[in-house]
Amino acid sequence: MSALLEIKDLSKSFIKDNKKVNVLNKVSFNVKKGEFISIVGPSGCGKSTLLSLIAGFDKYDEGSILLEGKKILDPSPKCMMVFQDFNQLFPWKTVLENVLFPLNINKKDIELKKRIELAKEYLKMVKLEGYEDYYTHEISGGMKQRVAIARALVMKPDILLMDEPFGSLDIQTRTELQNILIQLWKETEATIVFVTHDIEEAVFVSDRIIAMGKSSNGIKDIIVNNLDRPRDRLSTSFIEKVKELHNKIKE
Ligand SMILES: Nc1ncnc2c1ncn2[C@@H]1O[C@H](COP(=O)(O)OP(=O)(O)OP(=O)(O)O)[C@@H](O)[C@H]1O
């Protein structure tokens, strides 16, 4: 596996009350094609900032972010983002129309009939077959997140960025969505960068876990997670890995 995303000496600060606040200081790591990476760390350590920079939503001060060797400077369908917020969907559009939306904007070369087929195929993959004509107020939070994931993945992005996508869900729905996401990741061979507060979630989904710290303004440690898949949350090896991560990220 070669590096798809290369982040090198990335620094970012914000100006607040005329003072410069350093959030990221010389952050470097690579993501290989097909890899599932999680980013964990305490609130305010810069996880969302890092994801926004990769998505091209914001500008960095120094360093570089390269996707297949090219600098990311602006948002593009190559990096799709799924947020935590249930309100990221268009409420005036149906479930199908939401998933169709990025295709209609970016993939006009595909004929409409095919675009609709594609959107339906991804809705089936997130187990929402039969809900195509529902509006967002008619579906649950977990279903909304599944629509958002289908809408992002239907674009076949080089990287899927996920900012605490399951953070507002109850534990049962969260577990169900983690399983769906892992299945989708395998089926679509996607590359995923996933921010989470939940250490167990990080151990369940990812190949490598990037632990960020607030005092370090960047990466504290990168933990390789080669537990066999499918992973058993109750196995001794899983629990040991969760403990290892807990100990490593203690501030
Ligand atoms: N636009 C902005 N202007 C000023 N400061 C900002 C801005 N965006 C983020 N920050 C600051 O950068 C720091 C990191 O914020 P960020 O949202 O990246 O953290 P996080 O690790 O994602 O936190 P959480 O887990 O709570 O979502 C915080 O101190 C925040 O106040």
The ligand as a Tripos MOL2 file, in Angstrom:
@<TRIPOS>MOLECULE
LIG
   31    33     1     0     0
SMALL
NO_CHARGES

@<TRIPOS>ATOM
      1 N1        -12.2470   29.4930   13.5940 N.pl3     1 LIG1
      2 C1        -11.6170   29.4670   14.7730 C.ar      1 LIG1
      3 N2        -11.1940   30.6010   15.3440 N.ar      1 LIG1
      4 C2        -10.5240   30.5940   16.5200 C.ar      1 LIG1
      5 N3        -10.2230   29.4640   17.1880 N.ar      1 LIG1
      6 C3        -10.6300   28.3010   16.6590 C.ar      1 LIG1
      7 C4        -11.3480   28.2290   15.4280 C.ar      1 LIG1
      8 N4        -11.6070   26.9240   15.1560 N.ar      1 LIG1
      9 C5        -11.0700   26.2050   16.1630 C.ar      1 LIG1
     10 N5        -10.4940   27.0340   17.0620 N.ar      1 LIG1
     11 C6         -9.8000   26.6090   18.2990 C.3       1 LIG1
     12 O1         -8.8950   25.5670   17.9730 O.3       1 LIG1
     13 C7         -8.8320   24.6140   19.0130 C.3       1 LIG1
     14 C8         -9.1000   23.2350   18.4300 C.3       1 LIG1
     15 O2        -10.4610   23.1290   18.0160 O.3       1 LIG1
     16 P1        -11.0040   21.8150   17.3210 P.3       1 LIG1
     17 O3        -12.4610   22.0270   17.0720 O.co2     1 LIG1
     18 O4        -10.1560   21.4670   16.1720 O.co2     1 LIG1
     19 O5        -10.7840   20.7320   18.4880 O.3       1 LIG1
     20 P2        -11.3070   19.2400   18.5920 P.3       1 LIG1
     21 O6        -10.1520   18.4210   19.0360 O.co2     1 LIG1
     22 O7        -11.9900   18.8300   17.3540 O.co2     1 LIG1
     23 O8        -12.3520   19.3620   19.7850 O.3       1 LIG1
     24 P3        -13.7180   18.5590   20.0530 P.3       1 LIG1
     25 O9        -13.3060   17.1490   20.3240 O.co2     1 LIG1
     26 O10       -14.2900   19.2280   21.2690 O.co2     1 LIG1
     27 O11       -14.5870   18.6900   18.8540 O.co2     1 LIG1
     28 C9         -9.8470   25.0560   20.0650 C.3       1 LIG1
     29 O12        -9.1540   25.7250   21.0760 O.3       1 LIG1
     30 C10       -10.7470   26.0220   19.3170 C.3       1 LIG1
     31 O13       -11.2530   27.0060   20.1650 O.3       1 LIG1
@<TRIPOS>BOND
     1     1     2 1
     2     2     3 ar
     3     2     7 ar
     4     3     4 ar
     5     4     5 ar
     6     5     6 ar
     7     6     7 ar
     8     6    10 ar
     9     7     8 ar
    10     8     9 ar
    11     9    10 ar
    12    10    11 1
    13    11    12 1
    14    11    30 1
    15    12    13 1
    16    13    14 1
    17    13    28 1
    18    14    15 1
    19    15    16 1
    20    16    17 2
    21    16    18 1
    22    16    19 1
    23    19    20 1
    24    20    21 2
    25    20    22 1
    26    20    23 1
    27    23    24 1
    28    24    25 2
    29    24    26 1
    30    24    27 1
    31    28    29 1
    32    28    30 1
    33    30    31 1
@<TRIPOS>SUBSTRUCTURE
     1 LIG1         1 GROUP 0 **** ****
